[in-house]
Amino acid sequence: MTGAEFKRGIYRAFERAGFAKQGYALQVPGDGATTLVDAHKGFGDQWFINAGFCLHRLASEPADRVEKAHMYFRLERLFPEHQVLILDAGALEDPRQPGAYPLLLELLAGDIGAGLRALGTEQAIIEAYRMGRLNQGLVLGIAREMILPSA
């Protein structure tokens, strides 16, 4: 599988979950936040799926790239129960990749896509931050300042 094929399948799965292409990422609006997702090549043959959140109180328009969001994370850090599957599916030359990839696509279109949509509201982000779920990624200071008074 090529990187382009991997990314195309990931995008199609997220589109089945209600995300739409905007700029360089897929997005879905929520109450007070917009969730962004994309796939990027890492080191060697490893591809990663990233998720970001743009908070509406901090910007009138969501970012066009995950890395420009107010907070962003690698997908396996938001869904640690699926870490092995997510990483195996993105390791294009790993012998486990062909079996893991279709399973990941189903999760993205189903449980993970729904989980990101549920997390993609201002209130859910505040709650997740309070519970420590959002401590393994990048959270801009402006977002942290907005969340902390509420947390």
C-alpha positions in Angstrom: 0.0 0.0 0.0 1.3 3.5 -0.8 1.0 6.5 1.5 -1.5 8.1 -0.9 -3.7 5.0 -0.8 -3.5 4.9 3.0 -4.5 8.6 3.3 -7.3 8.2 0.8 -8.8 5.3 2.7 -8.5 7.2 6.0 -10.2 10.3 4.6 -13.0 8.2 3.1 -13.6 6.5 6.5 -13.8 9.9 8.3 -16.2 11.2 5.6 -18.5 8.2 6.3 -18.4 9.5 10.0 -19.6 12.9 8.9 -16.3 14.8 8.4 -15.9 17.0 5.3 -12.7 18.2 3.5 -11.9 21.8 4.3 -8.5 23.2 3.5 -5.8 20.6 4.2 -7.8 18.5 6.7 -11.2 17.0 7.3 -13.5 18.9 9.7 -16.7 18.5 11.6 -18.3 21.4 13.5 -19.5 20.9 17.1 -21.0 23.0 19.8 -18.3 25.6 20.5 -15.5 23.7 18.7 -14.5 22.2 15.4 -12.7 18.9 15.1 -10.1 18.4 12.4 -8.3 15.2 11.3 -5.6 14.3 8.9 -2.9 11.8 8.2 0.8 12.5 7.9 3.9 10.5 7.2 6.2 10.0 10.1 9.6 8.4 10.2 10.3 5.5 7.8 7.1 3.8 6.7 5.0 4.9 9.6 1.9 7.1 9.0 0.1 8.9 11.8 -3.5 10.1 12.1 -3.8 13.5 13.9 -6.8 15.1 15.5 -7.1 18.8 16.4 -9.7 21.0 18.0 -10.4 24.7 17.3 -12.3 26.5 20.0 -14.9 28.9 18.6 -14.4 31.4 21.4 -10.8 31.8 20.4 -11.2 32.1 16.6 -14.0 33.0 14.3 -12.9 30.5 11.7 -11.4 27.0 12.3 -7.8 26.4 11.2 -7.3 24.7 7.8 -4.6 22.4 9.2 -4.6 20.2 12.3 -1.2 21.6 13.4 -2.7 25.1 13.5 -5.5 24.1 15.8 -5.7 25.3 19.4 -4.9 21.7 20.5 -3.9 18.6 18.6 -3.0 15.0 19.3 -2.0 11.8 17.6 -5.1 9.7 17.4 -3.7 6.7 19.3 -3.2 9.0 22.3 -6.9 10.0 22.3 -8.0 6.4 21.9 -5.3 4.4 23.8 -7.5 1.3 23.8 -6.9 1.1 20.0 -3.2 2.2 20.0 -1.8 -1.0 18.7 -4.3 -1.3 15.8 -3.9 2.4 14.9 -0.1 2.1 14.8 -0.1 -1.3 13.0 -2.4 0.1 10.3 -0.1 3.0 9.7 3.1 0.9 9.5 2.9 0.4 5.7 5.7 -2.2 5.5 4.7 -4.1 8.6 3.3 -7.6 8.0 0.4 -6.8 10.3 -0.6 -3.7 8.3 -2.9 -5.5 5.7 -5.0 -7.0 8.5 -5.1 -3.9 10.7 -6.0 -1.4 8.0 -9.5 -2.5 7.2 -10.3 -2.9 10.9 -9.1 0.7 11.5 -11.2 2.0 8.6 -14.3 0.5 10.3 -13.4 2.1 13.6 -12.8 5.5 12.0 -16.2 5.4 10.3 -17.8 4.1 13.5 -16.6 4.3 17.1 -13.6 6.5 16.7 -15.4 8.9 14.3 -18.3 9.1 16.8 -15.9 9.5 19.7 -14.2 12.5 18.0 -17.5 14.1 17.2 -18.6 13.7 20.9 -15.3 15.1 22.1 -15.5 18.0 19.6 -17.6 20.3 21.8 -16.4 23.0 24.1 -17.9 21.3 27.1 -16.6 17.9 26.2 -13.1 19.3 25.7 -13.2 21.0 29.1 -14.4 17.8 30.8 -11.7 15.7 29.0 -9.0 18.2 30.0 -10.2 18.1 33.6 -10.0 14.3 33.5 -6.5 14.2 32.0 -7.5 12.8 28.7 -5.9 15.7 26.8 -2.5 15.7 28.4 -0.5 13.9 25.7 -0.6 16.4 22.9 -0.2 20.1 22.2 -2.5 22.6 23.9 -1.8 26.2 23.1 -1.5 28.6 26.1 -4.5 30.6 24.9 -6.6 27.4 24.9 -5.3 26.3 28.3 -6.2 29.8 29.7 -9.7 29.5 28.4 -10.2 26.0 29.7 -8.6 26.3 33.1 -11.0 28.8 34.6 -13.8 26.3 33.6 -11.9 23.2 34.7 
